[in-house]
Every structure is written in structure tokens, then in C-alpha cells.
Amino acid sequence: MKYSPLDIAHQTFRGRLFGYDKAAVHTFLSEAGSQLEDLLREAQHRRETLERLEQELSEKRAAEDELRRAIVSAERIAHEMRDNAVRESELMVAQAQTQAQDLRREQEVRAAQFEAEHQERVTALEIAFRERFAALEREENDRARQREREHAERTAHLEAQYSARALELATRNTAARQEYAQFISGYRALVGSFADLSRRHRLPDETPPLDLDLSGGPASEEASPPPEGIREQAQA
């Protein structure tokens, strides 16, 4: 049988001859009941504290599990985005190589057709090259300014996706520079072909053709050098 503090405090006993002092017994029972009540109250408080701590622990474990799942999901998304960026860059490189090969074949055909008028063509191509060079520099500067404006506008809204977007932009910029470098290489090959044809087919009384050696010869010193920014991109 379980006793409460009230049961202990109000417990009565039958009297017997030469029995205990009733007042002392009641005093002891009252103190025992009070102490038992304090112990029960403390035990209840500890149970409530334990339940609260267990609830907090359960919530923290749930939050930890959710955070772990979010991290795993973010890592998976990052891997997928990186793989997609790699595949896209490989595709862009393959397309640029194909375009460069097509451009090289077209230039070879044009070189064969323009053999009889190489001097005029070389002069025209030199002028066109300078104009195209300046246009490309302006376009590149415009694209760079546009990219800077777009980047500044999107940073506040796409901060969480910044790394992936920056990688994509860098990949496209690299592909554009590679394509441009291939265009310059093809153009130099065409100019070299014109110069070689000029040397092989020059008549004795003809004036020597203009030698446009873009690799750094005397003719290249007379021609206006391309702007510094575009020259660095071509070398890259």
C-alpha cells in the first residue's frame, strides 16, 4: 500500500499501555510527511525537467537530421551542377574545334582562288583585320561591361547560386577566348599563305609584296600593333 504525505501526517495509532508518546509520534509523522512531500515535489520537478530536456534533445536531433539531409542534398546538387558545367564546356570546345576546322578549310579554298590578286587581297585583309580587331575589342569591352552590370544586379538575388553561375560564366568566357584565338591563328595562317604565294609567283619586274609576318618580323613592326587587351586575349 502506497502512502501520500497527507496519509503519513494524519496517520493514527491505537493506544496501548506504556505505548509511545503520541505528541512525539504525531510530530515525527508530520515532519516525515513534509519531507516526503518535498521529495515528491522535487522528484516531480526533475521528471518534468527530464521530459523537457528529452523533448529538446528530440527536437535538436530532428533538426540535426534535417540539416544533414540538407547538406547531402546540397552536395548532390553541387556535384550535378559541376558535372553539367564540365559536359557543357566539353561540348563548347568540340563545337569551337569543328568551327575552326571549317574556317581553316574555307580559308584554304579562298587562298587558292585569290592567288592571282594576292597583293590587293593582302592589303584589303590587313585593313579588314585592323577594323575587325578594333570591333572585337569594342565588343569584348561592351560584353565585359554588360557582364559586370548583370553580375552586380544579380548578386543580391542569386547569392546562393553564385559559385555555379560564376563557373558557367568563366567557362563561356574561356570558350569565347579559345574560339577567338583559333580565329586569329587561322587568319595568320591565311596571311602567311598569301605572303608565301606572293614570293613564289612574283614577276621579276614586280615590286616585292608586302610581307605581313604577324610573328614579329620587320613587316609586323611597320603595321600598327593591336591593342594591349586584345593581344593578351589572343595570346591566352
C-alpha positions in Angstrom: 0.0 0.0 0.0 1.4 3.4 -1.0 1.2 6.3 1.4 1.0 10.0 0.5 2.4 12.8 2.6 -1.1 13.5 3.9 -1.6 9.8 4.8 1.6 9.9 6.8 0.8 13.2 8.5 -2.7 12.1 9.6 -1.9 8.5 10.4 -3.3 7.5 13.9 -2.5 4.5 16.0 -4.4 2.7 18.7 -3.2 3.3 22.2 -1.6 0.7 24.4 -0.4 0.7 27.9 3.1 2.1 28.2 3.0 3.0 24.5 4.9 5.8 22.6 4.4 9.5 23.3 1.5 10.4 21.0 2.7 14.0 20.6 6.2 12.9 19.6 4.7 10.4 17.2 2.5 13.0 15.5 5.4 15.4 15.3 7.6 12.9 13.7 4.8 11.8 11.2 4.2 15.5 10.4 7.9 16.1 9.7 8.2 12.9 7.7 5.1 13.8 5.7 6.5 17.2 5.0 9.9 15.8 3.9 8.2 13.2 1.8 6.1 15.9 0.1 9.3 17.9 -0.6 10.9 14.8 -2.0 7.9 14.0 -4.2 7.8 17.6 -5.4 11.5 17.6 -6.2 11.0 14.2 -8.0 8.1 15.7 -10.0 10.2 18.7 -10.9 13.1 16.5 -12.0 10.7 14.4 -14.1 9.3 17.5 -15.8 12.9 18.8 -16.3 13.9 15.4 -17.8 10.9 15.3 -20.1 11.6 18.9 -21.2 15.3 18.0 -21.8 14.3 14.9 -23.7 11.9 16.9 -25.8 14.6 19.5 -26.6 17.0 16.7 -27.4 14.5 15.1 -29.7 13.9 18.4 -31.4 17.6 19.0 -31.8 18.2 15.6 -33.2 15.4 16.2 -35.7 16.9 19.5 -36.6 20.3 17.8 -37.0 18.8 15.1 -39.2 17.1 17.8 -41.3 20.4 19.7 -41.6 22.3 16.6 -42.5 19.8 15.8 -45.2 20.0 19.4 -46.5 23.8 19.2 -46.6 23.7 15.9 -48.5 21.1 17.4 -50.9 23.3 20.5 -51.5 26.4 18.3 -52.1 24.4 16.3 -54.6 23.1 19.4 -56.4 26.7 20.8 -56.5 28.1 17.6 -58.0 25.3 17.6 -60.6 25.9 21.3 -61.5 29.6 20.7 -61.7 29.2 17.7 -64.0 26.7 19.6 -66.2 29.2 22.5 -66.4 32.0 20.1 -67.4 29.8 18.5 -70.1 28.8 21.9 -71.4 32.4 23.1 -71.6 33.4 19.9 -73.4 30.6 20.4 -75.9 31.6 24.0 -76.4 35.2 23.1 -77.0 34.2 20.4 -79.5 32.0 22.9 -81.4 34.7 25.5 -81.4 37.2 23.0 -82.8 34.7 22.0 -85.5 34.1 25.6 -86.4 37.9 26.2 -86.5 38.4 23.3 -88.9 35.6 24.5 -91.1 37.0 28.0 -91.1 40.5 26.7 -91.9 39.2 24.7 -94.9 37.3 27.7 -96.2 40.4 29.9 -95.9 42.5 27.3 -97.8 39.9 27.4 -100.6 39.8 31.1 -100.7 43.6 31.3 -100.7 43.7 29.1 -103.9 41.1 31.4 -105.6 42.8 34.6 -104.7 46.3 33.6 -105.9 46.2 35.9 -108.9 45.3 39.0 -106.9 47.2 38.3 -103.7 48.7 41.8 -103.3 45.3 43.6 -103.3 43.8 40.9 -101.2 46.5 41.1 -98.6 46.1 44.9 -98.3 42.3 44.6 -98.0 42.7 41.8 -95.5 45.1 43.9 -93.5 42.6 46.8 -93.3 39.8 44.4 -92.6 41.9 42.8 -89.9 42.5 46.1 -88.1 38.9 47.0 -88.3 37.7 43.6 -87.1 40.3 43.8 -84.4 39.0 47.1 -83.2 35.4 45.9 -83.5 36.2 42.8 -81.5 37.9 44.9 -78.8 34.8 47.1 -78.6 32.5 44.2 -78.5 34.6 42.5 -75.8 34.6 45.7 -73.7 30.9 46.0 -74.2 30.3 42.4 -73.2 32.6 42.9 -70.2 30.7 45.9 -69.0 27.4 44.2 -69.6 28.6 41.2 -67.7 29.7 43.4 -64.8 26.3 45.2 -64.8 24.4 41.9 -64.9 26.6 40.5 -62.2 26.0 43.5 -59.9 22.2 43.2 -60.5 22.0 39.5 -59.9 24.3 39.2 -56.9 21.7 40.2 -54.4 19.2 37.7 -55.7 21.4 34.8 -56.7 24.0 34.7 -53.8 23.2 31.1 -53.0 23.9 30.1 -56.7 26.9 32.4 -57.2 29.6 29.7 -57.4 27.8 27.7 -60.0 26.9 30.8 -62.1 30.5 32.1 -61.8 31.8 28.8 -63.1 29.5 28.9 -66.0 30.4 32.4 -67.0 34.1 31.6 -66.7 33.7 28.5 -68.9 31.9 30.5 -71.6 34.4 33.3 -71.4 37.2 30.7 -71.8 35.5 29.1 -74.8 35.0 32.5 -76.4 38.7 33.3 -76.0 39.7 29.9 -77.4 37.4 30.5 -80.4 38.9 34.0 -80.9 42.4 32.7 -80.6 41.6 30.0 -83.2 40.2 32.7 -85.5 43.4 34.7 -85.1 45.5 31.6 -85.8 43.5 30.8 -88.9 43.8 34.4 -90.1 47.6 34.4 -89.5 47.8 31.1 -91.5 45.8 32.8 -94.3 48.1 35.8 -94.4 51.1 33.6 -94.3 49.8 31.7 -97.3 49.2 34.9 -99.2 52.8 36.1 -98.4 54.2 32.7 -99.5 52.2 32.7 -102.7 53.4 36.3 -103.4 57.0 35.2 -103.0 56.6 32.2 -105.3 54.7 34.0 -108.1 56.3 37.4 -108.1 57.4 38.5 -111.6 61.0 39.9 -112.0 59.8 43.5 -112.6 57.2 43.4 -109.8 57.6 45.2 -106.6 58.1 42.8 -103.7 54.8 42.0 -102.0 54.1 43.3 -98.5 55.3 40.7 -96.0 52.8 40.7 -93.1 54.7 38.5 -90.7 52.5 38.6 -87.7 55.0 36.5 -85.7 57.2 39.6 -85.1 59.2 40.2 -88.4 60.0 43.6 -89.9 56.6 43.9 -91.6 54.9 43.4 -88.3 56.9 46.3 -86.8 55.6 48.6 -89.6 52.0 47.6 -89.0 50.1 49.1 -86.2 50.2 46.7 -83.2 46.8 45.5 -81.9 45.5 47.0 -78.6 47.1 45.5 -75.5 43.9 44.0 -74.1 43.0 42.1 -77.3 46.7 41.0 -77.8 46.7 39.4 -74.3 43.4 37.6 -75.1 44.8 36.3 -78.4 47.9 35.0 -76.6 45.8 33.4 -73.9 
